[in-house]
Amino acid sequence: MTINNDIEVLIIDDDQDVVDAYQHLLEVSGYKTCAITDPSRVLDLLDRNWPGVIVTDMYMPGLSGMELLEQIKTLDPELPVIMITGHGDIPMAVDAVKKGALDFLQKPLQPNELLALLDKHLPVRKQLIEQRTSLTQTTAELLIGDSPLMIKLREQIAEVALTTKDVLIEGEHGVGRHTIARLLHQKSALSAGPYVTITGEAIQCTADLQRSMLTARGGSLCLMHPQDMPQETQKWLCRFLLEQERQGKKEVRVLALVEGPPEAQVEQDKLLPELFYFLSQIRFQIPSLKQRNCDIIPLFRHFLKLSCHKLSKALPPVDKAYLNTLSRYEWPGNVLELKNVAELYAIGIVKLAGQERTKPLDQMSSPLDELVGSYEKQVIEDALYLFAGRINDVSNYLQIPRKKLYLRMKKHNLDKAEYKVRPN
């Protein structure tokens, strides 16, 4: 059993009279509350997205307020906790704030002080949960798939998207690294700022990067292939990130995209170890489509539906045999390749996965003999243009005897004179 999300304040104290008094005060003031005297039950009652504030006593038998704080923070570091402490325990209460408590109040409790803290922090908590809910919905819409790898990835993104921490996004070409980078920007506290994309290859000197950072100020810089920047530029970026960390002020959030293991780039002396350290404190490893085979069909249907909607076309039927073909294919181009195949299918072209050949989805527009004849005429005509009507050259080029070439030209009403170069 978990606490209903309508509950705004959870009160914890081992003294029943105390929790009754707190609960009466808060309910009279308009808050919906829940009170318990056994702190060991707290984690069973809460979940990560509970939108309330916890008010707990510092000293309780069996489980102290400090120990409870540590447990709550493992559930959600952002869960707001207000500590109630005696006058002689102020140093411990200060330590609790350092370890993540929202604030502390001394006994005897002053009702106005508690109400002021709740009025201040409860709306913040509710807003955070609303943002998380919105993020979860958006992430599920953008990152399609129910494979364990994708579920885990969505959970990881939800944990850090609302922060402004620098991120390293790893994965093969076409897996969706840019989609994730843009999502992280749009859901962060810097979403109102600019979103600037640049590749390491385009950065020839530190001044190039500095200009990009200035453009991205107050927002995010999507930095592709940072290992391709000059070493001196990488060192400058390390100093920039370190200074931001020291000041506790984020001017630019760096979202670095790499293809392949970044450790290999470090070993090859392409990526500075210090820069790798700064960027890899939060890492997203995006799985290839081959690693999440069960997501292929849902992704195909998703992209097909989107394409048909854009084209204002009815959703076409998809043969089960074709879906099986898609599932068996290894998709070296990952999600991007699958998206292209779905878009072709939407306009009536079935592209066989892994092959350059395509076939129309609808009935052939002309009989096969007519299509072959039209193609043959085009090939001969191109050769006649290429060699200005010189039959010997055309015959050699097409690897066909002159007599047979003349017969084919007659069949298609082609006259070599029409292709000869005329003097001005």
Secondary structure as GFF3:
##gff-version 3
##sequence-region A 1 424
A	DSSP	beta_strand	9	12	.	.	.	ID=ss1
A	DSSP	alpha_helix	16	28	.	.	.	ID=ss2
A	DSSP	beta_strand	33	36	.	.	.	ID=ss3
A	DSSP	three_ten_helix	39	41	.	.	.	ID=ss4
A	DSSP	alpha_helix	42	45	.	.	.	ID=ss5
A	DSSP	beta_strand	53	57	.	.	.	ID=ss6
A	DSSP	alpha_helix	65	75	.	.	.	ID=ss7
A	DSSP	beta_strand	81	85	.	.	.	ID=ss8
A	DSSP	three_ten_helix	87	89	.	.	.	ID=ss9
A	DSSP	alpha_helix	90	98	.	.	.	ID=ss10
A	DSSP	beta_strand	103	106	.	.	.	ID=ss11
A	DSSP	alpha_helix	111	142	.	.	.	ID=ss12
A	DSSP	alpha_helix	148	160	.	.	.	ID=ss13
A	DSSP	beta_strand	167	170	.	.	.	ID=ss14
A	DSSP	alpha_helix	177	186	.	.	.	ID=ss15
A	DSSP	beta_strand	195	199	.	.	.	ID=ss16
A	DSSP	three_ten_helix	200	202	.	.	.	ID=ss17
A	DSSP	alpha_helix	206	215	.	.	.	ID=ss18
A	DSSP	beta_strand	219	224	.	.	.	ID=ss19
A	DSSP	three_ten_helix	226	228	.	.	.	ID=ss20
A	DSSP	alpha_helix	231	247	.	.	.	ID=ss21
A	DSSP	beta_strand	252	258	.	.	.	ID=ss22
A	DSSP	alpha_helix	262	267	.	.	.	ID=ss23
A	DSSP	alpha_helix	273	279	.	.	.	ID=ss24
A	DSSP	beta_strand	283	285	.	.	.	ID=ss25
A	DSSP	three_ten_helix	289	295	.	.	.	ID=ss26
A	DSSP	alpha_helix	296	311	.	.	.	ID=ss27
A	DSSP	alpha_helix	320	328	.	.	.	ID=ss28
A	DSSP	alpha_helix	334	346	.	.	.	ID=ss29
A	DSSP	beta_strand	349	351	.	.	.	ID=ss30
A	DSSP	beta_strand	358	360	.	.	.	ID=ss31
A	DSSP	alpha_helix	368	386	.	.	.	ID=ss32
A	DSSP	alpha_helix	391	398	.	.	.	ID=ss33
A	DSSP	alpha_helix	402	411	.	.	.	ID=ss34
A	DSSP	three_ten_helix	416	419	.	.	.	ID=ss35
###
